[in-house]
Amino acid sequence: MWIFFSRIYDAYGTYQLTPDLSNEANPLVSIFGLTWTPLLIILWLLTIYTVYAYYVSVFKPINLLSTEKGYTFSNIVAYTYFGHKDNWISILYKLPKDFNRFNQYMGQLLISCLIVCRNSVYNNVATNK
């Protein structure tokens, strides 16, 4: 529930600091030129997916790590994402074939990103008042 509260507070803080989004650093606004309505729709959809992926990773976990030995750090990073040995750079441009594995991975990653974003927004709003 705190995730939804933090997203609402993020939107509120952004609106208080830049109601016309002229100072917004979000790439959806600064690069693609989105206005409030499409921006909020996209952010809510991403938040809902993040909560779903986190639910899957917590309540229906699978082991993302290999049981074999001899993996380098690069191989472990790729194995966690794909389920097979690959170069770690490939996670930047490939998707795993197993969507459940993708949800497991993103559930842990995106929830951490939301926490960092929430803290950034709180600090930004507190220092700009």
Backbone hydrogen bonds, N-H to C=O, Kabsch-Sander energy under -0.5 kcal/mol:
donor,donor_aa,acceptor,acceptor_aa,energy
5,F,1,M,-2.1
6,S,2,W,-2.7
7,R,3,I,-2.1
8,I,4,F,-2.4
9,Y,5,F,-2.7
10,D,6,S,-2.1
11,A,7,R,-2.2
12,Y,8,I,-2.5
13,G,9,Y,-3.0
14,T,10,D,-2.5
15,Y,11,A,-2.5
16,Q,12,Y,-2.3
17,L,13,G,-2.0
18,T,14,T,-2.8
21,L,18,T,-2.0
24,E,21,L,-0.8
29,V,26,N,-1.6
30,S,26,N,-3.0
31,I,27,P,-1.9
32,F,27,P,-1.7
33,G,29,V,-1.1
34,L,28,L,-2.1
39,L,35,T,-1.9
40,L,36,W,-2.9
41,I,37,T,-2.1
42,I,38,P,-2.4
43,L,39,L,-2.5
44,W,40,L,-2.3
45,L,41,I,-2.3
46,L,42,I,-2.4
47,T,43,L,-2.0
48,I,44,W,-2.7
49,Y,45,L,-2.4
50,T,46,L,-2.3
51,V,47,T,-2.4
52,Y,48,I,-2.3
53,A,49,Y,-3.1
54,Y,50,T,-2.4
55,Y,51,V,-2.4
56,V,52,Y,-2.5
57,S,53,A,-2.3
58,V,54,Y,-1.8
59,F,55,Y,-3.0
60,K,56,V,-1.8
64,L,62,I,-0.7
76,I,72,T,-2.4
77,V,73,F,-2.4
78,A,74,S,-1.9
79,Y,75,N,-2.9
80,T,76,I,-2.5
81,Y,77,V,-1.2
82,F,78,A,-3.4
83,G,78,A,-0.5
83,G,79,Y,-1.7
90,S,87,N,-1.5
91,I,88,W,-1.5
92,L,89,I,-1.9
93,Y,90,S,-0.9
94,K,90,S,-1.7
99,F,97,K,-0.8
102,F,98,D,-1.7
103,N,99,F,-2.4
104,Q,100,N,-2.3
105,Y,101,R,-2.5
106,M,102,F,-3.0
107,G,103,N,-2.3
108,Q,104,Q,-1.2
109,L,105,Y,-2.0
110,L,106,M,-2.8
111,I,107,G,-0.8
112,S,108,Q,-1.0
113,C,109,L,-1.8
114,L,110,L,-2.4
115,I,111,I,-1.6
116,V,112,S,-2.0
117,C,113,C,-2.6
118,R,114,L,-2.6
119,N,115,I,-2.2
120,S,116,V,-2.1
121,V,117,C,-2.5
122,Y,118,R,-2.5
123,N,119,N,-2.2
124,N,120,S,-2.5
125,V,121,V,-3.0
126,A,122,Y,-2.2
127,T,123,N,-2.1
128,N,124,N,-1.5
